[in-house]
């Protein structure tokens, strides 16, 4: 048996506490003065106690039900300037690989809830959990690199806070669901912040308990690629004739070259407890998604929800009887008072 506490404790104390004290004190006083009201005050004390029991709401386990488990898929997408590096599938920007892989994952895992978190100079929730796969695909088709002027460098742990909030919120709302994370990045850390280096960056390990499956997708090559500048217009960025982003730390400021950091990506995958895969060209994702069995993951007991049956009827029946007795008692006193006054 448990107490479900339908009424908050403060309400029980505030309302019934003074009532019980008054009834108890009045019963004790009636016993001493022998004024004939002791039984009435004992009855009123019992009424207050019955009300207290109803407020505490004792309950017994009734049954264990199986709830439906749904997949919640979180895409975490790097859209820093380095994701425009032209070393995917030849000389295409890395974001082309992201577009392809988001579509491939959605096709391989249909009917799920999807969400997108993107990060550049900051991490933002681009799309809340939705069953509309077309919205996810539309976002993927239109995603662009961040505006070069506002770039604050890459930091692989930048989306950690946003991802933590999204996963913990989803787990609280729907604890029976299965949560998958697909992290898409080139792994570079170029923001110059010591906290983002491999030795001092924040770890994704605390999320291991709320991530059931997924993968880290790595984009880029060891040789690297150059990136076009993007000013927010259609005439700039990948596929345009805009100038390349330069490396002003080198003599003559030559075009900057971005290279994949697979060590960082493998570390993130290990912390999340998921697989790492290197994506260099459009290819199936079955080696990742075929191993994700939603029903098998959900068989860990999360779908079992124990229900309870309130056992307040005895206190309710007792209270009803005491109220009827009190009403009968008061009606008799009222009749006697009328006779005396007459």
N, C-alpha and C positions, 0 to 999 in steps of 0.2 A: 504494500500500500504506500502511496505517496500523497503529499499535500500539493495540490496544483495552485493554490493561492490565487483564486479568481479575483478576490479583493486584495488590494495592496495592504501590506502590514500597517502602514501609517494610518490607513482608514479604519482598520480594525481597532487599533489602539486608541485613536482619536474618538471614535463613536462608542465602542463597546466598553472601553476601559472605564470611563466615568460612570457608565450605566451599571457595570458590575460592582463597582465600589459603592455606589448609592444603594443598590439593592442589598448588598451584603451588610452595610451599616444599618439600614432600616430593619432588616430581619433580626440582627443582633439587638437593636433597641426595642423592637416589638417583643422579643423574648424576655427582656428584662422588665418591661412595663406591663406585660400581660394584657395588652390592649386588644388582643384578638386578631391582629393583622399579620402575625408571623407566617401563617400559611400563605397568605397573599404575596408577601415579599419573597418567600421561597419559590413560589410559582414564577414570579417575575425574574428572579435570578436564573431559573431554569430556562426561561424564554431567551434571556441574553446569552446564556451558554449555547443553546441550540443555534442561535443566529451566528455565534462565533464559529461553530462547527461548519455551518454552511459557507461562511466566508473562507475558512481554511480549505474547503472542498477536498475531502479525502477521495482518492480514486484508486481503482484496482486495474491491473493490466487486463485488457480485453482481448486483443489479438495483435498479431504481427502482420502488417500488410506489405506487399511488394509494390514500390512505386516505379513509374517509368523513368528510365535513365536516358538522358539526352547528351549528346556531345556538344561541348562549348569549345570552339576553336579560336585561339587568339593569334593573330599574325602580328609580329613585332618587326617593323620594317625600318631599316636604316636608309634615310634619304639625305645624308650629308653629301657634300660635293664629291667625295671619293666614289660614291655609287654611280657617278656618271663616267667613271674611267672606262675607256674604250678597249676592254680586253675580254669581253664575254662573247663567245661564239665568233671569234675572229676580232672584229673591231667594233662590236656593238657595245653600248653602255651596259653596265651591270644591272641597272634597273629593268632592262629588258628581260633578264633572267628572273627577276622578282615577279614581273607581270606573268610570265609563263608559269612559274611555280605556284603562285597563288591560284591561278586557274586550274592547274593540275590537281592541287590539294582539294579544292572545292569539288571538282569532278569526282575525285576518288572517295570523298567523304561527304556525300550529299545529305540533305535533310538535317544538318547540324545548325547550331547557333554560331554566328561568326562575329568577330570583333577585330578591329584594326587599331594598333598603336604605332605611331610613326615617331621617329626621333631624328633630330638634327641638332640645332643649337639648344633645343628643348624637346621634351617628350610630351606628346599630346594624344588623347584618345580621339582618333579620327572617325571611328564608327563604333557605336555601342553594340552590344550583343543583339543580333537580328537573325531571323531565319531567311531574310531576303538575300539570296546568294548573288542576285544581279547587282545589288548595291555594292557588294564586295568587289565583284568583277569590274564594275564601273570605276570604283576608286582605283583599282590596280591599273586600269587603262589610262587614267589621267594623272597618276602620281608623277611628280617631277622632282628633281634635285632641289635642295634649298637654294635661295638666292645667294649668289657668291658673296655679295657685299656684306651680308649678315652672318656669314659663316663663322662659327666659334670653334671649329675643329671637330674631330671625331672623338667620341668617348663611348666605349662599348657598354658601360654600366649606366649610361644616361637614362635609359627607359626603365630602370629597375623600380623606381618609386611608382610610376604609372602602372607598370605591370603588376606590382604587388597589390596596389589598391584594386585593380580590376579583378584579379584572381580571388583575393580575399572577399571582396564584395559578392562575386558570383558564388563562391563556396557558402557564404552565409545565406544567400537567397535560395539557392538550390543545392543543398548538400548532396543530393543523390546523383547529380550530374557528373559527367566525366569531362575533365578539362585538358585540352591539348594546346601546346604552345609551339609555334613555328617561328623561329628567330632567324631573320634574314639580314645578313650584314657581310662586310668585307673584313671585319675584325680590327680595323685600324684604331689606334688611340693617338690622336695628334693635337689634342687641345692644350697640351703643355701643363696640365694639372697633375701633380704627383699622385693624387688620389685615384687617378684613372689609369695609372701605369699597371703593368701586370703584377707588381708586388704590392701595390696599395689600393687598387680599385676595389669597389664593393662587390661582394660575392652574390651570385644567384642561388647559392646553396639553400638559404632559408625557404625558398619557394619549392623545394623538392617535394615537400609533403602535399602541396596543392596542385602539382603538375603530374598528371597521370601518364602522359606520353607526348610525343611531338618530335621535333628535330631542330637542329641548327643547320641552316643552309649557308654555306660560305661562297662568296663571289669574288672573282678576280684571279690573277695569276701571279706567280713569284716574279715574273718579268715586269708586271705592272702595266698601266696604261695612263694616257693623258686625259684630262677632263676639260671640256668646254666651259667657259664662263656662262653663267645664267643670271639674267637681270629681271626675270619675271615675264618677259615677252616671248612671243612665238619665234622671234628671230634670233634667239639665243639658246644656249644649252645644247644637249646632245642632239646630233643630227643637223646642226646649223653650221654656219661659217664663223661663228663667234670665236674670238681669241681663246687660246688655252689658258687655264689658270697657271700662274707662274710660281716658281719657288724663289722667293725674294731673299732666301738665306744663302743662295749660291751666286757666284759672280756672274753677272750678265742676266740674272733672273730668267733662267731657261724654263720651259714648260715643266710643271710639277708632275711627278710620276707617283701614282698610288699603287701599292702592292698589297696583296692579301696577307693577313696575319692569321695563319691557321692555328698557331699556338693559342692565341687568345680565343678563337672560336671553339677549339677543342676543349679548352678549360671551361667555357660557358656551358657547353653541352654536358660535360662531366658534372658540373654543379647542378644543372637542372635534372640530371638523370635521363637524358635523351641522347639520341644518336647524332653524330656529325656527318654531314655529307658535303662534298665539294661540287659545286655546280658551275660547269664551264661552258655548257651548251644546252639547248632545249632537249630534254630527255624525260622519260617517265619517272614518276615518283613512287612507283609501286614497291620498290625495295624498302621504302619507309612506311607507306600507308597500309600495305598488305599485312604488316605485322601488328597493326592496331585493331584489336578486337574490342569494341565498346562493351559488349555484353560480358565478355570475360573480365575486363577491368572492373566493371560494376558489380561483379559477383563477390567482391570483398566484403559485402554486408551493408554497403551504403544505401542500398535500395530497401533494406528492411526498416520499416518505421513502426515502432510499437505504439499502439493506441491504448487509451485508458477509458474506463467507464466510471463516471462520477458516482460516489456512494453518499449522496446527501439526502436521499429520500427518508431514511429513519429520522434524521434531525428535522427534516421538513414536516414529517407526519407528527412528530412530538410537538413541534412549534405550533402547528395548526390546532392540535388538541389543547395546548396550553392557552392559546389565544381564545378559543371557544370557551374554555373554563373562565378565563379572565372576563370575557364579555358577559357571561352568565352572572359572575360575581358582581360586576359593576351594575348590571341591570337590576339586581336585587337591592343593592345599596341605594340606587336611584329611586326605586319604588318605595323603600322605607322612608327616605328623606321626604318624598312627596306626602306620604301618610302623616309624618310628623308635622310638616308645615301646614297640612290641612287642619 
